[in-house]
Amino acid sequence: MENLNQTILNNSLLQWLIAVAALLVTVLLLRIFQHLAGRRLTALATRSATQWDDMFVALIARTKLLFLIVVSIFVATLFLDLPDRIQATVSTLLVIALLFQSGIWGATFIARVLESYRQHALENNRADVTTINLIGLVIRIVLWSIVTLLVLDNLGVNVTALVAGLGIGGIAVALALQNILGDLFASLSITLDKPFIIGDFLIIGEHMGSVENVGLKTTRVRSLSGEQLVFSNSDLLNSRIRNYGRMFERRVAFSIGVIYETPREKLRRIPEIIQEAVESQDETRFDRSHFMKYGDYALMYETVYYVLSPDYNIYMDIQQSIYFAIHEVFEKEGIEFAYPTQKLFVHKDKN
């Protein structure tokens, strides 16, 4: 018992043991509370249609063990008689840990809210997805900037002078990072002007594919052959982009040729046959069909119609059905398609 009365840093060994016990018990209780609260809220979340219980589950799950340890250390110091300097250090450490943990909670809350809006935008208005991503990035940068400044302020750093110094240094950094900043502003331009959105099918020069993501520096496109194409945002905006995602209907023009021996009555009938084949299909609008020209080996007809859907598979299905219908009628009418042929006339000299 006498050993327990020995003094270490103005506190008896018994006080130190009590403080250590308080630290361990506090950590244990906080972890148990975190675990039980997480399980309880998870069970409620499965039965609830609201998103708030899911939000609290995510916040509890993102509570760091290091933060709980710092809180427990502060609780333990309440059982000790420590010098003011050490007590102030522990208090500062608690404030810093609370600031960082608040930043994590805030970032988690923002991410969950924006993800909810993002999923809604994907279903209703995909043009808003890139805007939501940019807003999330800006909010996170502002959040962690505030947390960092508050932490530095608690550490005794002159924040006012630091911000002024950063303003001067920012000019030099901006000059050194012109290309990166150019891509950053290009990303902002894409987000605000929306020349394309996630899911749009683009043709950029010889490359084509669907937009997967618009980032700060690059835009990623999934090509038809499966690989991912990565474009610099600034280079992308300087390119000629064909955006098939904004197509509302598709204009289709095709030509067919029949042999020169086809009777004139049947030649007059061909545009009617083609028109009937086009109009028999759903989601089409017939425009015209004409005897276009005398070709090298065929009498050529040109037809134009519109598919009232931007979907490429629907267009191909309709085009195939039209070709089958024309072929069937031509077979019944005895109209022959032309193909490249040459006729050789041999003249026999009587001498």
C-alpha positions as CSV (number, residue, x, y, z in Angstrom):
1,M,0.0,0.0,0.0
2,E,2.9,2.3,0.7
3,N,4.0,2.0,-3.0
4,L,0.6,3.4,-4.0
5,N,1.4,6.6,-2.2
6,Q,4.6,7.2,-4.1
7,T,4.4,10.5,-6.1
8,I,5.0,10.8,-9.8
9,L,4.6,14.3,-11.3
10,N,2.7,15.5,-8.3
11,N,0.3,12.5,-8.4
12,S,0.3,9.3,-6.4
13,L,0.7,6.0,-8.1
14,L,-2.9,5.2,-7.1
15,Q,-4.1,8.3,-8.9
16,W,-2.1,7.2,-12.0
17,L,-3.7,3.7,-11.8
18,I,-7.1,5.2,-11.5
19,A,-6.4,7.5,-14.5
20,V,-5.2,4.5,-16.6
21,A,-8.2,2.5,-15.6
22,A,-10.5,5.5,-16.5
23,L,-8.7,5.7,-19.9
24,L,-9.2,2.0,-20.7
25,V,-12.8,1.9,-19.4
26,T,-13.7,5.1,-21.4
27,V,-12.2,3.6,-24.6
28,L,-14.1,0.4,-24.0
29,L,-17.4,2.0,-23.2
30,L,-17.1,4.3,-26.2
31,R,-16.3,1.4,-28.5
32,I,-19.2,-0.7,-27.1
33,F,-21.6,2.3,-27.5
34,Q,-20.3,2.8,-31.1
35,H,-20.9,-0.9,-31.9
36,L,-24.3,-1.1,-30.3
37,A,-25.5,2.1,-31.7
38,G,-24.3,1.1,-35.2
39,R,-26.1,-2.3,-35.0
40,R,-29.3,-0.7,-33.6
41,L,-29.4,2.0,-36.3
42,T,-28.6,-0.5,-39.0
43,A,-31.6,-2.6,-37.9
44,L,-33.8,0.5,-38.0
45,A,-32.4,1.5,-41.4
46,T,-33.5,-1.8,-42.9
47,R,-37.1,-1.2,-41.9
48,S,-37.2,2.6,-42.6
49,A,-37.7,4.3,-46.0
50,T,-35.9,7.5,-44.9
51,Q,-32.2,8.2,-45.5
52,W,-31.5,9.8,-42.2
53,D,-31.0,6.6,-40.2
54,D,-28.6,5.4,-43.0
55,M,-26.8,8.7,-42.5
56,F,-26.3,8.2,-38.8
57,V,-25.1,4.7,-39.4
58,A,-22.4,6.0,-41.8
59,L,-21.4,8.8,-39.3
60,I,-21.0,6.3,-36.5
61,A,-19.0,3.9,-38.7
62,R,-16.7,6.8,-39.6
63,T,-15.9,7.7,-36.0
64,K,-12.2,6.9,-35.6
65,L,-10.6,4.9,-32.8
66,L,-7.9,7.5,-32.5
67,F,-10.5,10.2,-31.7
68,L,-12.0,7.9,-29.0
69,I,-8.5,7.4,-27.5
70,V,-7.9,11.1,-27.3
71,V,-11.3,11.7,-25.6
72,S,-10.4,8.9,-23.2
73,I,-7.0,10.5,-22.4
74,F,-8.7,13.8,-21.7
75,V,-11.1,12.0,-19.3
76,A,-8.2,10.3,-17.6
77,T,-6.5,13.6,-17.0
78,L,-9.5,14.7,-14.9
79,F,-8.4,12.3,-12.3
80,L,-4.9,13.8,-12.1
81,D,-3.4,17.0,-10.9
82,L,-1.3,18.0,-13.9
83,P,0.7,21.2,-14.5
84,D,-1.2,23.8,-16.5
85,R,1.1,23.4,-19.5
86,I,0.4,19.7,-19.8
87,Q,-3.3,20.1,-19.2
88,A,-3.4,22.8,-21.9
89,T,-1.6,20.5,-24.3
90,V,-4.1,17.7,-23.7
91,S,-7.0,20.2,-24.1
92,T,-5.5,21.4,-27.4
93,L,-5.0,17.8,-28.5
94,L,-8.7,17.1,-27.8
95,V,-9.8,20.2,-29.8
96,I,-7.6,19.2,-32.7
97,A,-8.9,15.6,-32.7
98,L,-12.5,16.9,-32.5
99,L,-11.9,19.2,-35.4
100,F,-10.5,16.4,-37.6
101,Q,-13.3,14.1,-36.5
102,S,-15.8,16.8,-37.3
103,G,-14.2,17.2,-40.7
104,I,-14.6,13.4,-41.3
105,W,-18.2,13.5,-40.2
106,G,-18.9,16.6,-42.4
107,A,-17.2,15.0,-45.4
108,T,-19.2,11.8,-44.9
109,F,-22.5,13.7,-44.5
110,I,-21.8,15.7,-47.7
111,A,-20.8,12.6,-49.6
112,R,-24.0,10.8,-48.6
113,V,-26.2,13.7,-49.5
114,L,-24.6,14.3,-52.8
115,E,-24.6,10.6,-53.7
116,S,-28.4,10.6,-53.1
117,Y,-28.8,13.6,-55.4
118,R,-26.4,12.0,-57.9
119,Q,-28.5,8.8,-58.1
120,H,-31.6,10.9,-58.5
121,A,-29.9,12.8,-61.3
122,L,-28.8,9.6,-63.1
123,E,-32.5,8.5,-63.3
124,N,-34.0,11.9,-64.2
125,N,-31.4,14.4,-65.5
126,R,-27.9,13.1,-66.2
127,A,-26.8,16.6,-67.1
128,D,-26.8,17.4,-63.4
129,V,-24.3,14.6,-62.5
130,T,-21.1,16.5,-63.4
131,T,-22.5,19.6,-61.6
132,I,-23.1,17.6,-58.4
133,N,-19.6,16.2,-58.6
134,L,-18.1,19.6,-58.9
135,I,-20.2,21.0,-56.0
136,G,-19.1,18.1,-53.8
137,L,-15.4,18.8,-54.6
138,V,-15.7,22.5,-53.8
139,I,-17.6,21.8,-50.6
140,R,-14.9,19.3,-49.4
141,I,-12.1,21.7,-50.3
142,V,-13.8,24.5,-48.3
143,L,-14.6,22.1,-45.4
144,W,-11.0,20.8,-45.0
145,S,-9.5,24.3,-45.6
146,I,-11.6,25.6,-42.6
147,V,-10.6,22.6,-40.5
148,T,-6.9,23.1,-41.3
149,L,-7.0,26.8,-40.5
150,L,-8.8,26.1,-37.2
151,V,-6.2,23.4,-36.3
152,L,-3.3,25.8,-37.1
153,D,-5.0,28.5,-35.1
154,N,-5.2,26.2,-32.1
155,L,-1.5,25.4,-32.5
156,G,-0.7,29.0,-32.2
157,V,0.0,29.8,-35.9
158,N,-0.8,33.3,-37.1
159,V,-3.5,32.4,-39.5
160,T,-3.9,35.9,-40.9
161,A,-0.3,36.1,-41.9
162,L,-0.4,32.6,-43.3
163,V,-3.4,33.4,-45.5
164,A,-1.7,36.5,-46.8
165,G,1.5,34.6,-47.6
166,L,-0.5,31.9,-49.4
167,G,-2.1,34.6,-51.5
168,I,1.3,35.8,-52.7
169,G,2.6,32.3,-53.1
170,G,-0.6,31.3,-55.0
171,I,0.4,33.6,-57.9
172,A,3.7,31.8,-58.3
173,V,2.0,28.4,-58.0
174,A,-0.6,29.4,-60.6
175,L,2.1,30.3,-63.1
176,A,3.8,27.0,-62.5
177,L,0.6,25.0,-62.9
178,Q,-0.9,26.7,-66.0
179,N,-1.7,23.4,-67.8
180,I,-3.3,21.8,-64.7
181,L,-5.3,25.0,-64.0
182,G,-6.3,25.1,-67.7
183,D,-7.8,21.6,-67.4
184,L,-9.4,22.6,-64.1
185,F,-11.2,25.6,-65.7
186,A,-12.1,23.4,-68.7
187,S,-13.7,20.9,-66.3
188,L,-15.6,23.9,-64.8
189,S,-16.7,24.9,-68.4
190,I,-17.9,21.3,-69.1
191,T,-19.8,21.2,-65.9
192,L,-21.6,24.6,-66.4
193,D,-22.0,24.6,-70.2
194,K,-22.7,20.8,-70.5
195,P,-21.5,20.2,-74.1
196,F,-21.9,16.5,-73.1
197,I,-22.9,14.6,-70.0
198,I,-22.2,11.2,-68.5
199,G,-23.6,8.5,-70.7
200,D,-23.5,10.5,-74.0
201,F,-22.0,8.7,-77.0
202,L,-19.2,10.9,-78.5
203,I,-17.1,10.8,-81.6
204,I,-13.9,12.8,-81.2
205,G,-11.7,12.7,-84.3
206,E,-11.1,9.0,-84.9
207,H,-12.1,8.0,-81.4
208,M,-15.6,7.1,-80.2
209,G,-17.3,5.9,-77.0
210,S,-19.6,6.7,-74.1
211,V,-18.6,9.2,-71.4
212,E,-18.0,7.5,-68.0
213,N,-16.6,10.3,-65.9
214,V,-15.7,14.0,-66.1
215,G,-12.9,14.7,-63.7
216,L,-10.8,17.8,-62.7
217,K,-8.1,17.2,-65.3
218,T,-9.4,14.4,-67.6
219,T,-12.6,13.0,-69.1
220,R,-12.8,9.2,-69.4
221,V,-14.6,7.6,-72.3
222,R,-15.4,3.9,-72.7
223,S,-14.8,2.9,-76.4
224,L,-16.8,0.4,-78.3
225,S,-14.0,-2.1,-78.2
226,G,-13.9,-2.0,-74.4
227,E,-10.8,0.1,-73.6
228,Q,-11.0,3.3,-71.7
229,L,-10.0,6.5,-73.5
230,V,-8.6,9.4,-71.4
231,F,-8.8,12.9,-72.8
232,S,-7.4,16.1,-71.3
233,N,-10.3,18.5,-70.6
234,S,-8.7,21.4,-72.3
235,D,-7.8,19.3,-75.4
236,L,-11.3,17.9,-75.5
237,L,-12.9,21.3,-75.6
238,N,-10.6,22.3,-78.4
239,S,-11.7,19.3,-80.5
240,R,-14.6,18.9,-82.8
241,I,-17.1,16.7,-80.8
242,R,-20.0,14.8,-82.4
243,N,-22.4,14.2,-79.5
244,Y,-24.9,11.4,-80.4
245,G,-26.4,11.6,-76.9
246,R,-28.3,14.8,-78.0
247,M,-29.8,13.1,-81.0
248,F,-33.6,13.0,-80.9
249,E,-34.1,11.3,-84.2
250,R,-31.9,9.7,-86.9
251,R,-31.9,10.6,-90.6
252,V,-31.3,7.6,-92.8
253,A,-30.5,7.7,-96.5
254,F,-29.9,4.6,-98.6
255,S,-29.7,3.7,-102.2
256,I,-30.7,0.7,-104.2
257,G,-30.2,-0.2,-107.9
258,V,-32.2,-2.3,-110.3
259,I,-31.2,-3.6,-113.7
260,Y,-31.7,-1.6,-116.9
261,E,-34.1,-4.2,-118.3
262,T,-36.7,-3.4,-115.7
263,P,-40.0,-2.3,-117.3
264,R,-41.0,1.3,-117.0
265,E,-44.2,0.5,-115.1
266,K,-42.3,-1.3,-112.5
267,L,-39.7,1.5,-112.3
268,R,-42.6,3.9,-111.4
269,R,-43.8,1.5,-108.8
270,I,-40.5,1.2,-106.9
271,P,-40.8,4.4,-104.9
272,E,-44.3,3.3,-103.7
273,I,-42.9,-0.1,-102.7
274,I,-40.1,1.5,-100.7
275,Q,-42.5,4.1,-99.1
276,E,-44.9,1.3,-98.0
277,A,-41.9,-0.7,-96.5
278,V,-40.8,2.3,-94.5
279,E,-44.3,3.3,-93.3
280,S,-45.0,-0.2,-92.2
281,Q,-42.4,0.2,-89.4
282,D,-43.1,1.8,-86.1
283,E,-41.1,4.9,-85.0
284,T,-40.4,6.0,-88.6
285,R,-41.2,9.0,-90.7
286,F,-41.0,8.7,-94.4
287,D,-39.4,11.7,-96.3
288,R,-38.9,10.8,-99.9
289,S,-37.9,8.2,-102.5
290,H,-36.8,9.0,-106.0
291,F,-35.3,7.6,-109.2
292,M,-32.0,9.3,-108.7
293,K,-29.7,8.6,-111.7
294,Y,-28.6,6.3,-114.4
295,G,-25.7,4.4,-112.9
296,D,-22.9,2.5,-114.6
297,Y,-24.6,-0.8,-114.3
298,A,-28.0,0.1,-112.5
299,L,-30.9,2.5,-112.3
300,M,-30.4,4.1,-108.9
301,Y,-33.0,5.1,-106.4
302,E,-32.4,7.2,-103.3
303,T,-34.6,7.0,-100.2
304,V,-34.6,9.2,-97.1
305,Y,-36.5,8.5,-93.9
306,Y,-36.2,9.3,-90.2
307,V,-36.0,6.9,-87.2
308,L,-37.8,8.6,-84.3
309,S,-35.4,7.2,-81.7
310,P,-31.7,7.8,-81.1
311,D,-31.1,4.2,-80.2
312,Y,-28.7,2.6,-82.7
313,N,-30.0,-0.9,-82.2
314,I,-33.6,0.2,-82.9
315,Y,-32.3,1.9,-86.1
316,M,-30.6,-1.2,-87.2
317,D,-33.7,-3.4,-86.5
318,I,-35.9,-1.0,-88.5
319,Q,-33.4,-0.8,-91.4
320,Q,-33.2,-4.6,-91.5
321,S,-37.0,-5.0,-91.6
322,I,-37.3,-2.4,-94.4
323,Y,-34.7,-4.3,-96.5
324,F,-36.5,-7.6,-95.9
325,A,-39.8,-6.0,-96.9
326,I,-38.4,-4.5,-100.1
327,H,-36.7,-7.7,-101.0
328,E,-39.9,-9.7,-100.5
329,V,-42.0,-7.3,-102.7
330,F,-39.3,-7.1,-105.4
331,E,-39.3,-10.9,-105.5
332,K,-43.1,-11.0,-106.0
333,E,-43.0,-8.2,-108.6
334,G,-40.1,-9.8,-110.5
335,I,-37.9,-6.7,-110.0
336,E,-34.2,-7.6,-110.1
337,F,-31.5,-5.9,-108.0
338,A,-28.5,-4.8,-110.0
339,Y,-24.9,-5.8,-109.3
340,P,-21.7,-4.9,-111.0
341,T,-21.7,-6.5,-114.4
342,Q,-20.2,-5.8,-117.8
343,K,-21.6,-6.8,-121.2
344,L,-19.1,-7.6,-124.0
345,F,-20.4,-7.1,-127.5
346,V,-18.4,-9.0,-130.2
347,H,-18.7,-7.8,-133.7
348,K,-17.8,-10.4,-136.4
349,D,-16.3,-8.9,-139.5
350,K,-17.9,-10.6,-142.6
351,N,-14.7,-10.2,-144.5
